[in-house]
């Protein structure tokens, strides 16, 4: 699989402090890559370096296998971006706003109708943009980023400030881009709940450093499960479990066991019932991805 973005020991230093600290980012073709981290972690600084808007203090950025310093214009012709809020002329319609950008890019005229259709703004294209909702303005910003038929789209916090309906629309739009148009997407956010619903791969950044980079599936596997049993005579039940090699603990009246598969739980429950224990409740408590994310960004997940 082709690597679309590869950074090697990327550093951006401001007044002696590393805002981005030896970052190694790797994004494959056709992926939706969720770039996650708390506000101030270095996400926007990284994105600005990927787009050639600011120069790295150290390290290298390769996009489409080319060095960004040497082939900046060739690379950026194949990249679309929406960084922070979109810029537009409020008194002009969506079509007129896109026409101004289309002329600069030299894109074909038919492309305006195509991108309006992709972002579901067909039917609204003649209205002045100042009357658009925030979600519609964000989608117009993405339409502008798609005008040049990019192979890579970089979106910095695209759901910021949107209401739940706007967030859902934005998520559906982003998820459609690799499948329907072959576009690789890097999307940054400080909300794991957003990223986990659309990204295949996630990179978590904390204080400028990459602290986790892998698939969402792998992240879910790391959120360890705990089995909890509420039984009669819990102390005696815990002793019985220990005799059967099930090491657990008693907390707030519950028996708690880590790392037990379904078969072992079933055998333990059967043994306890045979020993005369009443089983009131059996439940699995998995650490949520949000909890794991907070653990990682606070430095406990290392």
C-alpha positions in Angstrom: 0.0 0.0 0.0 1.3 3.4 -1.0 2.3 5.8 1.8 0.8 9.2 1.1 2.3 11.2 4.0 5.5 10.3 5.8 7.2 12.6 8.3 10.6 11.7 9.8 11.6 13.2 13.1 9.6 16.4 12.4 10.4 19.3 14.8 9.0 22.8 15.0 10.7 24.9 17.7 9.3 28.2 19.0 11.5 30.2 21.4 13.4 27.2 22.5 10.3 25.0 23.0 9.4 22.1 20.7 5.7 22.6 19.6 6.2 19.5 17.5 8.8 17.1 18.8 10.4 14.4 16.5 7.0 13.4 15.0 6.9 10.3 12.8 3.5 10.3 11.0 2.6 7.7 8.4 -0.6 7.8 6.4 -1.5 5.2 3.7 -3.4 5.7 0.5 -7.2 5.5 0.8 -7.2 5.8 4.6 -9.1 8.2 6.9 -6.4 9.1 9.4 -7.6 10.6 12.6 -5.1 13.0 14.1 -6.0 13.3 17.7 -4.8 15.3 20.7 -5.9 17.9 23.2 -6.0 21.5 22.2 -2.4 22.9 22.1 -0.9 19.4 21.5 0.7 20.5 18.1 -1.9 19.3 15.6 -2.4 22.6 13.7 1.4 23.3 13.7 1.9 19.8 12.2 -0.8 20.4 9.5 0.8 23.8 8.6 4.1 22.0 8.1 2.4 19.3 5.9 1.0 22.1 3.8 4.2 24.0 3.5 2.8 27.0 5.3 5.6 27.0 7.8 9.0 25.4 7.6 10.1 22.6 10.0 13.0 23.4 12.4 14.2 19.8 11.8 13.1 16.6 10.0 11.5 15.8 6.7 8.0 15.8 5.2 7.4 13.5 2.2 4.0 13.6 0.5 3.3 11.2 -2.5 6.9 10.0 -2.0 8.3 13.4 -2.8 10.2 15.8 -0.5 8.0 18.8 0.3 10.9 21.2 0.3 12.0 20.3 -3.2 8.6 19.5 -4.9 6.2 21.8 -3.0 4.2 23.1 -5.9 3.8 19.7 -7.5 2.7 18.2 -4.2 0.2 21.0 -3.3 -1.5 20.8 -6.7 -2.7 17.3 -5.5 -3.7 18.4 -2.0 -6.9 20.1 -0.8 -7.2 21.6 2.7 -9.5 23.3 5.2 -7.5 24.7 8.1 -9.6 26.5 10.8 -12.7 28.3 9.4 -13.3 28.6 5.7 -12.9 32.0 4.0 -15.7 33.2 1.7 -17.4 36.3 0.3 -20.6 36.5 2.3 -22.5 38.6 -0.3 -21.8 36.1 -3.1 -23.5 32.8 -3.8 -21.8 29.4 -3.3 -21.4 29.2 -7.1 -19.7 32.6 -7.3 -17.4 31.8 -4.4 -16.4 28.6 -6.0 -16.0 30.3 -9.5 -13.4 32.7 -8.0 -11.4 29.7 -6.7 -11.9 27.7 -9.9 -10.3 30.4 -12.0 -7.2 30.5 -9.8 -6.9 26.7 -10.0 -7.7 26.5 -13.7 -10.2 23.7 -13.0 -13.0 22.9 -15.5 -16.3 24.7 -15.1 -18.2 21.5 -14.7 -16.2 20.8 -11.5 -18.3 23.4 -9.5 -21.5 21.4 -10.0 -19.6 18.2 -9.1 -18.2 19.4 -5.8 -21.6 21.0 -4.8 -23.1 17.6 -5.3 -20.4 15.8 -3.3 -21.0 18.1 -0.3 -24.8 18.1 -0.7 -25.2 21.8 -1.4 -27.0 21.4 -4.8 -30.2 23.5 -4.6 -28.5 26.0 -2.3 -25.9 27.2 -4.7 -27.6 30.5 -5.7 -28.1 31.8 -2.1 -25.8 34.4 -0.6 -23.3 32.5 1.6 -23.9 34.9 4.6 -27.3 33.2 5.0 -25.8 29.7 5.3 -25.7 27.7 8.6 -22.2 27.0 10.1 -22.4 23.4 8.8 -23.2 24.6 5.3 -20.3 27.0 5.4 -18.0 24.2 6.5 -19.3 22.0 3.6 -18.7 24.9 1.2 -15.1 25.1 2.5 -14.7 21.4 1.7 -16.2 21.9 -1.7 -13.6 24.6 -2.3 -10.9 22.2 -1.2 -12.2 19.5 -3.6 -12.3 21.9 -6.7 -8.8 20.9 -7.8 -9.7 17.1 -7.7 -7.1 16.5 -4.9 -5.8 13.0 -4.0 -5.2 14.1 -0.4 -7.6 16.2 1.8 -6.4 17.7 5.1 -9.1 18.9 7.4 -8.3 20.7 10.7 -11.1 20.3 13.3 -13.9 20.3 10.6 -16.7 19.7 13.1 -15.7 22.5 15.5 -18.8 24.5 16.5 -21.2 22.3 14.6 -24.5 21.2 16.1 -25.2 17.4 16.2 -26.9 17.3 12.8 -24.0 19.3 11.2 -21.5 16.9 12.8 -23.4 13.9 11.4 -23.5 15.5 7.9 -19.7 16.2 8.1 -18.9 12.7 9.3 -20.9 11.1 6.4 -19.2 13.4 3.9 -15.7 12.6 5.1 -16.4 8.8 5.2 -17.7 9.0 1.5 -14.5 10.5 0.2 -12.2 7.5 0.1 -14.9 5.1 -0.9 -16.5 7.1 -3.7 -13.7 9.4 -4.8 -10.4 7.7 -3.9 -9.3 10.6 -1.7 -7.0 10.0 1.3 -8.2 12.1 4.3 -6.3 13.4 7.3 -8.8 14.8 9.8 -7.7 16.4 13.1 -9.8 16.6 16.3 -9.6 16.8 20.0 -12.6 14.4 20.3 -12.0 10.7 20.1 -15.7 10.0 20.0 -15.8 11.8 16.6 -12.7 10.2 15.2 -13.5 6.6 16.2 -16.8 6.8 14.1 -15.0 7.6 10.8 -11.2 6.9 10.9 -9.5 3.6 10.2 -6.2 4.7 11.7 -5.4 7.1 14.5 -2.4 9.0 15.6 -2.5 10.5 19.1 -0.2 13.5 19.8 0.6 14.9 23.3 2.9 17.9 23.9 4.1 17.6 20.3 5.0 13.9 20.6 3.3 10.9 19.0 2.2 8.7 21.8 0.1 6.3 19.8 -0.3 5.4 16.1 -2.2 2.4 15.0 -5.7 1.3 13.8 -8.8 2.1 15.7 -9.3 -1.7 16.0 -6.0 -2.0 17.8 -7.0 0.9 20.1 -10.2 -0.9 21.0 -8.2 -4.1 21.8 -6.1 -2.1 24.3 -9.2 -1.0 26.2 -9.1 -4.0 28.7 -12.3 -5.7 29.8 -13.2 -6.5 33.4 -15.8 -9.1 34.4 -17.9 -8.3 37.4 -20.0 -10.8 39.4 -22.5 -10.0 42.1 -23.1 -13.1 44.2 -24.2 -14.3 47.6 -21.4 -14.7 50.1 -18.8 -12.9 48.0 -15.8 -13.7 50.3 -16.4 -17.5 50.0 -17.1 -17.1 46.3 -13.7 -15.3 45.8 -11.9 -18.1 47.6 -13.6 -20.7 45.4 -12.6 -18.7 42.3 -9.0 -18.5 43.5 -8.9 -22.3 44.0 -9.9 -22.6 40.3 -7.1 -20.3 39.1 -9.3 -17.3 38.7 -7.5 -14.5 40.4 -9.7 -11.5 41.2 -10.6 -9.0 43.9 -13.6 -8.0 46.0 -14.6 -4.4 45.6 -17.9 -2.7 46.7 -19.5 -6.1 47.1 -18.5 -7.2 43.5 -16.1 -9.9 42.4 -13.9 -8.4 39.7 -11.7 -10.4 37.3 -9.5 -9.1 34.5 -8.6 -10.9 31.2 -11.2 -13.7 31.5 -12.7 -15.1 28.3 -16.3 -16.1 28.0 -15.6 -19.9 28.5 -13.7 -19.3 31.8 -16.5 -17.1 33.0 -19.1 -19.7 32.2 -17.1 -22.4 34.0 -16.7 -20.2 37.1 -20.4 -19.3 37.2 -21.3 -23.0 36.9 -18.9 -23.9 39.7 -20.3 -21.2 42.0 -23.9 -22.3 41.4 -23.0 -25.9 42.2 -21.4 -24.7 45.5 -24.8 -23.1 46.4 -24.0 -19.5 45.5 -26.8 -17.3 44.1 -25.6 -15.3 41.1 -27.4 -12.0 41.0 -25.5 -10.3 38.1 -22.7 -11.0 35.6 -21.5 -8.1 33.5 -18.5 -7.0 31.5 -17.1 -3.6 32.1 -14.8 -2.4 29.3 -12.7 0.7 29.6 -14.2 3.2 27.1 -12.0 4.5 24.3 -12.4 7.9 25.8 -11.0 6.7 29.1 -8.1 5.0 27.3 -7.5 8.2 25.2 -7.4 10.3 28.4 -5.0 7.8 29.9 -2.7 8.0 26.9 -2.6 11.8 26.6 -2.0 12.1 30.4 1.0 9.9 30.0 -0.3 6.8 31.8 -0.7 4.7 28.7 3.0 4.5 27.8 
